[in-house]
């Protein structure tokens, strides 16, 4: 199956990049279109996109990716609207997964997990958790009277 792939770089300052995206160079506010032949895996559920952080402008603000099946004309939209970067944006990540939306329908089922965390009273046991989780856990622990309940959604 041949798909027409359109990559839309966000129209924000310094959004363009010259890092390796394994496709091409994308510029601010630009749409780059490619044809790509892949096995027929329809319906598309999600895609993963990664940059390697190389080049003199390694940061990239990815708006969205559109994939149109040239046989069926079905269009899958994968929206990110965020930075892929080690230094820019809140996520500080160089990889993203985006769920497909076809005719305004989300093609993956969201799963809600409830995670209950009770920390040890042994000194140092809490030190191995990531700082962002520690901060969130301490805030939720105070709110919940000693037991932290976190509600997370994963794609």
Secondary structure, 3 states (H helix, E strand, C coil): CEEEEEEEECCCCCCCECCCCCCCCECCCCEEEEEEECCCCCCCCEEEEECCCCCCCCCEEEEEEEEEECCCCCEEEEEEEEEECCCCCCCCCCEEEEECEECCEECCCCEEEEEEECCCCCCCHHHHCCHHHHHHHHHHHHHCCCCEEEEEEEC
